[in-house]
Amino acid sequence: MEELMKVGYKTISKDENGKPASIWYCAVKKGQYGPFISVEKHWVQKVTNEGKILASKYAGKSFNFPIESAKATAMIGAINGLVLKAVKLTQDLPEFNKDTKEQFREEPEWIDGEL
């Protein structure tokens, strides 16, 4: 996979000194089927005193989006809708963990289709 362009990053978490510890790194890449947008979780390996990231390491999680604006926007909208629905369904529940599945009162409706 070839990286065509670095887009930037957003900080996920900071260390005790306020410097980035983990980030979402965004780049345009080219794969077997053409260019796409890749958003990857990275652990920051090296950072300057001013907070500029010099090196980071892929943390094993990525989200890939089409390069075409309409398709990427539609995909983001669908993901956003699902996340907001999940937040709404769980906001009144006690702290959720694997042992509390019985807390769900009803089967949720799928948004825009079924799995």
N, C-alpha and C positions, 0 to 999 in steps of 0.2 A: 504494500500500500504506500502510495506516494503522498506526502504532504505538499499541497500546492500553495497554501497561504495560512499564516497564523492570523487569527482574528483577535484574540484577547483572552482574558480570564476574569472570573468573578470569585471572590474569596468565599469559602464555605465556613472555615474556622480559622482562628488565630491562636498563636502560642501565647505563653505567659508574658512575652514582651510586646504583644500587639502586632506581631508580624504574621503574614499568612502561613498557615500550617497545612491546609488542604484547600484545593481550588477546583472549579469547573474550568477546564481549558477548552477553548473552541478553535477549530481549524477547518479549513476546506481541504478535503483529501480526494484522491482519485483512486478508485478501486476497479475491480473487474468490469463493472457496469457503468463506469463514468464517475464524474465528480459528485460529492455529497458533503454535507455539513456534519462534523463530528464534535460532540460535546462530551468530554472525558473527565472523570474524576482523577485528580493527580495529588500525590503527596509532595509537598515542597521539600526539596533536598538542600537547596542552598539559596540564601537570600542576603542582600546587602543590608547594611545598617539603616539605610533609607527605606527598606522594604521592597526593593526591586528583586523580583524572582530571577535567579540565574540558572537554576536547574530544578526540575521536578520529575517525578516518576509516576507512570501510569498505575492507578490503583485498582484496576480490574473492572471498572464500571464505565460504560459509555452509552450514549444515545445518538443515533444517526438519523439525519433528516435529509429529505430531498433538497437539491440545490435550487429548484424552481420555487419562486416566492409563493405562488398560490398553493402548491402542494405542501410546502413547509408550514405555511400559516394554518392550513386546514388540519394538519397533524398536531400542531401545538394546541389549537382550539379543542380538538378531541381529547387530548391528554389533559388539558386544563379542566374540561368538563368532568372527566372521570375523577380527577383528584378532588375537585370541589364537591362532587357528589359523595365521595368517601368521607371527606371532612364533615359534611352535613350529617351523614348517617351515624357517625361516631361521636359527635360533639357532646351529646348528653350521656354517653356511656361512662361508667367508671374506667379507671386506667385499664387499657386493653393489653392482654398478654395471651399466650397460647392456651392457657388453662381457663379462659373465660369466654369461650365460643358460645356458651349457652346464653350470654347476655344479649345476643342479637335477637330482636323481637320478631322480625319478619325477613323474608327473602327480598333483597333489593331488586328493583327493576333495572334492566340494562339500558344504557343510553345508546341510542342509534344502533341497535342490533344486538344480537346475541353472540356469545363466544362459541 
